[in-house]
Amino acid sequence: MSWKKVTDYWAEWKIEEDRRGNIGISFVDDQRVFYDLSHENFITILNLLQGDKPVWFDDVDESFKASGQEPK
């Protein structure tokens, strides 16, 4: 796994019938990832990003984890 610390994000809710949202995330190395997400996934990831702990992203299995230190 290759965990990267999320340094910034932006979120945009689409006002459409399919109830999807966009979330873009940035990392320390200036790499960016963009997601077009279902309503449930959009809310879950946005809540994680807005929490108190730093958020880490694993680019191998595209998972998120909130942790004070880099996951192993």
BAVEX-265224 format. One record per atom (N, C-alpha, C): residue in three letters; y, z negated, x negated. Coordinates in steps of 0.001 Angstrom, whole numbers, plus 500000, padded with zeros to 6 digits. Example, Ala and Ser with C-alpha at 12.3 -4.5 7.8 and 13.67 -1.06 7.14 Angstrom:
// BAVEX-265224
ALA494310492200486810ALA495500492200487700ALA496700492200486800SER497750492920487150SER498940492860486330SER500030492130487100
This chain:
// BAVEX-265224
MET498812500000499162MET500000500000500000MET501238500000499127SER502253500598499640SER503507500683498915SER504637500146499794TRP504894498865499682TRP505929498228500505TRP507314498520499954LYS508235498868500845LYS509629499111500489LYS510505498237501379LYS511509497625500776LYS512413496762501539LYS513415497617502317VAL513546497330503597VAL514512498020504444VAL515894497456504141THR516835498320503777THR518184497864503429THR519205498123504530ASP518908499069505420ASP519845499394506491ASP519081500121507591TYR519624500108508778TYR519011500845509876TYR520076501222510889TRP519764502188511731TRP520599502489512879TRP519658502798514042ALA520125502527515238ALA519303502730516425ALA520145503386517511GLU519479504254518271GLU520169504981519331GLU519216505126520514TRP519640504643521652TRP518837504751522855TRP519188506055523552LYS518191506852523869LYS518417508102524586LYS518414507821526093ILE519376508334526773ILE519429508182528225ILE518718509395528830GLU517408509327528817GLU516595510419529353GLU515457509819530159GLU514804510654530922GLU513708510179531758GLU512525509652530949ASP512326510168529734ASP511166509734528959ASP511385508389528265ARG512584507826528356ARG512922506491527839ARG512522506316526379ARG513006507181525536ARG512707507110524115ARG513960506673523358GLY513743506221522123GLY514850505819521279GLY514646506317519865ASN515729506424519125ASN515682506832517725ASN516037505651516840ILE515268505474515777ILE515594504473514761ILE515480505148513403GLY516524505008512629GLY516511505472511247GLY516552504256510335ILE515768504274509261ILE515786503159508320ILE516033503677506908SER516721502875506111SER517020503201504714SER516379502155503812PHE516080502580502583PHE515434501705501604PHE516294501582500351VAL515902500682499450VAL516636500431498208VAL516819501721497400ASP515815502586497385ASP515874503816496588ASP516613504962497291ASP517386504656498319ASP518166505621499098ASP517312506590499910GLN516018506341499997GLN515158507146500854GLN515395506721502297ARG515252507673503205ARG515431507367504625ARG514261507910505431VAL513960507211506514VAL512909507632507435VAL513505507590508835PHE513139508562509653PHE513642508655511017PHE512463508637511988TYR512579507850513052TYR511533507756514060TYR512087508055515443ASP511348508833516202ASP511596509035517626ASP510498508250518326LEU510854507157518989LEU509865506182519459LEU509850506023520971SER508688505643521487SER508573505275522896SER509394504012523145HIS509648503711524385HIS510440502532524760HIS509877501255524146GLU508568501045524266GLU507953499807523788GLU508064499682522273ASN507758500739521547ASN507846500702520091ASN509288500580519613PHE510214501219520293PHE511631501134519945PHE512103499683520027ILE511820499016521132ILE512248497622521327ILE511593496715520293THR510315496898520029THR509590496051519069THR510177496176517670ILE510362497389517195ILE510893497598515844ILE512344497143515755LEU513143497413516774LEU514536496966516762LEU514619495443516710ASN513790494746517466ASN513768493273517426ASN513388492772516036LEU512429493407515400LEU512024493023514049LEU513182493221513066LEU513860494354513149LEU514971494643512240LEU516155493699512455GLN516343493219513664GLN517461492334513971GLN517144490863513715GLY515940490559513258GLY515534489176512999GLY516177488610511743ASP515824487368511429ASP516413486638510308ASP515805486987508952LYS514572487454508932LYS513884487724507665LYS514051489178507236PRO513998489425505924PRO513997490813505444PRO512773491545506006VAL512941492846506225VAL511862493664506762VAL511370494619505684TRP510052494741505591TRP509400495616504621TRP508646496697505369PHE508576497888504777PHE507907499025505391PHE506842499549504436ASP505636499734504927ASP504551500308504140ASP504468501796504466ASP504793502628503485ASP504836504062503742ASP503457504715503802VAL502400503988503435VAL501051504548503515VAL500556504537504963ASP500600503377505609ASP500128503316507003ASP501267503160508006GLU502502503327507550GLU503703503273508391GLU503750502000509239SER503636500859508567SER503714499581509263SER504905498779508760PHE505360497857509577PHE506490496991509261PHE506006495554509147LYS506708494782508309LYS506405493349508190LYS507693492623507842ALA507957491511508521ALA509097490662508201ALA508608489545507298SER509245489417506117SER508809488417505142SER509925488153504147GLY510018486903503703GLY511014486535502709GLY510736487115501324GLN509509487558501088GLN509161488156499809GLN508287489392500038GLU508192490226499025GLU507438491477499177GLU505976491189499518PRO505462491809500585PRO504061491617500946PRO503134492157499859LYS501939491624499792LYS500954492079498797LYS499947492995499429
